[in-house]
Amino acid sequence: ETIKKLIGEQGLTTQSDDTSDMIKYLMLVPKENVKNGVSDIVSLYDDLGGGTFYGEAKSKQDYLEHKLICEQRTLDFSDTVNQITDQLIKEAHNFESPLEAIERLDYLSERACVKLAVLRPKFDAAVFGEKSAFYILEARQRLARGDKNGADWSLRSAQKLAVSGACPLFKSSDLNNENDSSNNNESSDGKKKMMKCPFCEAKVFDDPCASVLSCWDCKAMVVNGNVKYSGDGGSKKRSQKAVEVGPTKRGHESIEDSNNDSEGTSSTAITNVGQLAVAAV
């Protein structure tokens, strides 16, 4: 209803009650009406919503000051953004359409944010949905008790159940499917299938069209069917404390000791142990 009111302020109407359907439309707003950019639109939305702050039941704050805080938070995500970007570049040869790349970005971003939510108590776990939030809180509690094995399990459960994406289409994508089994490794188009790297067991794409395959994790390389480099053992060998719980479609996530956390859990950090990527040359 608030979105309908917001649209009405611009002289427009919509008959849709589906928020997923509404995001398909663009609303042009005169620049003179939003001198402070998107902050002005958020402020109008909050006023029409009954006095919220960024859509939440919170007291009003200075929008420009909050914008600066958000910009600083964005800088804090730079390492995570770079990791996701590198992962997408490694997997680029697997995408057959721009939509597949967008779906994969949605998947990787959500998993990364769930990890950050576990490590940073200031993150609102509720944004990932009620079920995922339960396991995020559980992972935090287990970390506080020093139970890294249990925290790893809770983390993966939270990632699997997260529903933060705005588009429900992404949740049904083959590229983002968590339900892996030995009999369900081939994608619906029959062109790509999942396999374990024979040297480190990381989940990777087996691309029949590629003459050169390289495991993202252990760096093993196969050229025209011949092994050129058997790799360094991968993350599991490099990180002896990483906990193996079992294979998933997109590999493993693990929580291990670190001294780089700045959010009150300085003794822990989450490390990828098997996100897949096969780079074809």
Order of alpha helices (4+ residues) and beta strands (2+ residues): alpha-alpha-alpha-alpha-alpha-alpha-alpha-alpha-beta-beta-beta-beta-beta-alpha-beta-beta-beta
